[in-house]
Amino acid sequence: MALLSGAKRSECRSKREMPVLYPHAKGIVHALKAKGIDVAIASRSPTPDIAKAFLNKLDLQSMFVAQEIFSSWTHKTEHFERIRRRTGVHYKSMLFFDDEYRNIEAVSKMGVTCILVDNGVNLEMLRLGLRNFAHNFSSPKTKQSE
């Protein structure tokens, strides 16, 4: 999920800085958790230790069943392979939000429902994602691949 504000995300270079979330991000994560929906992180970062420190600062680290935060050279598909192994959740049962088209393109080929977001996850993008997920999950093509 794209949680951190884009400008701040690219500028954060130190654990001392305070990250800024997109306006709806924290509420969405808490609402999903309250409904028993597992949430995971798949993030490429040049500074994974800083990314993890930010999750702590934002009091979000315990909200995720899997945190796949790796150096910039890893492929997004590797993150999803690890999430699937760790959680046992099949790709067709995953919903992914990202702000990079190349990630959306690669991960969607795995069977994950993917939503491209420009300005993080907000309620509108969440609704779109849930609609697309419901459609993809119930489509005959998905049922044949089970």
C-alpha positions as CSV (number, residue, x, y, z in Angstrom):
1,M,0.0,0.0,0.0
2,A,1.3,3.5,-0.8
3,L,1.2,5.0,2.7
4,L,3.9,7.6,2.9
5,S,3.4,11.0,1.2
6,G,5.4,11.0,-2.1
7,A,7.4,14.1,-1.4
8,K,8.4,13.0,2.0
9,R,8.9,9.4,1.0
10,S,11.7,10.4,-1.4
11,E,13.2,12.9,1.0
12,C,13.5,10.9,4.2
13,R,17.1,10.0,4.7
14,S,17.4,9.7,8.5
15,K,15.7,7.8,11.3
16,R,15.4,11.2,13.1
17,E,13.0,12.6,10.6
18,M,9.2,12.2,11.1
19,P,7.5,10.7,8.1
20,V,4.2,12.0,6.8
21,L,1.3,9.6,5.8
22,Y,-1.2,10.2,3.1
23,P,-4.4,11.5,4.8
24,H,-6.5,8.3,4.7
25,A,-3.7,5.8,5.0
26,K,-3.6,5.1,8.8
27,G,-7.4,5.0,9.1
28,I,-7.6,2.5,6.2
29,V,-5.0,0.2,7.7
30,H,-6.7,0.3,11.1
31,A,-10.2,-0.4,9.5
32,L,-8.9,-3.3,7.6
33,K,-7.2,-4.8,10.7
34,A,-10.4,-4.3,12.7
35,K,-12.3,-6.3,10.1
36,G,-9.8,-9.1,10.3
37,I,-8.2,-8.4,6.9
38,D,-4.5,-9.1,6.8
39,V,-2.3,-6.3,5.5
40,A,1.3,-6.7,4.3
41,I,4.0,-4.3,3.1
42,A,6.0,-4.9,-0.2
43,S,8.5,-2.0,-0.4
44,R,11.7,-1.4,-2.2
45,S,13.8,1.2,-0.4
46,P,17.4,2.2,-0.6
47,T,17.3,2.4,3.2
48,P,15.2,-0.5,4.6
49,D,16.3,0.2,8.2
50,I,14.9,3.8,7.9
51,A,11.6,2.5,6.4
52,K,11.2,0.1,9.3
53,A,12.0,2.9,11.8
54,F,9.3,5.0,10.2
55,L,6.7,2.2,10.7
56,N,7.7,2.3,14.4
57,K,7.4,6.1,14.6
58,L,4.0,5.9,13.0
59,D,2.9,3.1,15.3
60,L,2.1,0.9,12.4
61,Q,4.6,-1.9,12.6
62,S,2.3,-4.3,14.4
63,M,-0.4,-3.8,11.8
64,F,1.2,-5.9,9.1
65,V,1.3,-9.7,8.9
66,A,4.4,-9.5,6.6
67,Q,6.9,-6.8,6.0
68,E,8.9,-7.3,2.9
69,I,11.1,-4.2,2.8
70,F,14.3,-4.7,0.8
71,S,17.0,-2.8,-1.0
72,S,16.1,-1.0,-4.2
73,W,17.5,-3.8,-6.4
74,T,14.9,-6.4,-5.5
75,H,12.0,-7.1,-7.8
76,K,8.5,-6.5,-6.5
77,T,7.5,-10.1,-7.5
78,E,10.1,-11.4,-5.0
79,H,8.3,-9.5,-2.3
80,F,5.0,-11.2,-3.2
81,E,6.5,-14.6,-3.4
82,R,7.8,-14.1,0.1
83,I,4.5,-12.8,1.4
84,R,2.7,-15.8,-0.1
85,R,5.1,-18.2,1.5
86,R,4.9,-16.5,4.8
87,T,1.1,-16.0,4.9
88,G,-0.2,-18.9,2.8
89,V,-2.4,-16.4,1.0
90,H,-2.7,-17.1,-2.8
91,Y,-2.0,-14.3,-5.2
92,K,-5.6,-14.2,-6.5
93,S,-6.6,-13.4,-2.9
94,M,-4.3,-10.3,-2.8
95,L,-5.0,-6.7,-3.5
96,F,-2.0,-4.4,-4.2
97,F,-1.8,-0.6,-4.4
98,D,1.4,1.0,-5.8
99,D,2.5,4.2,-7.4
100,E,4.8,2.6,-10.0
101,Y,3.3,1.2,-13.2
102,R,6.2,-1.3,-13.6
103,N,5.3,-2.9,-10.3
104,I,1.6,-3.0,-11.1
105,E,2.4,-4.7,-14.5
106,A,4.7,-7.3,-13.0
107,V,2.6,-8.2,-10.0
108,S,-0.7,-8.4,-11.9
109,K,0.9,-11.1,-14.0
110,M,1.1,-13.2,-10.8
111,G,-2.7,-13.0,-10.4
112,V,-2.8,-10.2,-7.9
113,T,-5.4,-7.5,-8.3
114,C,-3.4,-4.3,-8.7
115,I,-4.4,-0.6,-8.5
116,L,-2.1,2.2,-9.7
117,V,-2.3,5.2,-7.3
118,D,-0.9,8.6,-7.9
119,N,-1.3,10.1,-4.5
120,G,-1.4,7.1,-2.1
121,V,-4.3,5.0,-1.0
122,N,-7.4,7.0,-0.2
123,L,-11.0,5.9,0.2
124,E,-11.7,6.3,-3.5
125,M,-8.8,4.1,-4.5
126,L,-9.7,1.5,-1.8
127,R,-13.3,1.3,-3.1
128,L,-11.9,0.9,-6.7
129,G,-9.5,-1.8,-5.5
130,L,-12.3,-3.7,-3.7
131,R,-14.6,-3.5,-6.7
132,N,-11.8,-4.8,-9.0
133,F,-10.9,-7.5,-6.5
134,A,-14.5,-8.7,-6.2
135,H,-14.8,-8.8,-10.0
136,N,-11.5,-10.6,-10.6
137,F,-12.0,-13.0,-7.8
138,S,-15.4,-14.1,-9.1
139,S,-14.5,-14.2,-12.8
140,P,-14.7,-17.5,-14.6
141,K,-11.0,-17.2,-15.6
142,T,-10.0,-17.0,-11.9
143,K,-12.2,-20.0,-11.0
144,Q,-10.6,-22.1,-13.7
145,S,-7.1,-21.4,-12.4
146,E,-7.9,-22.5,-8.8
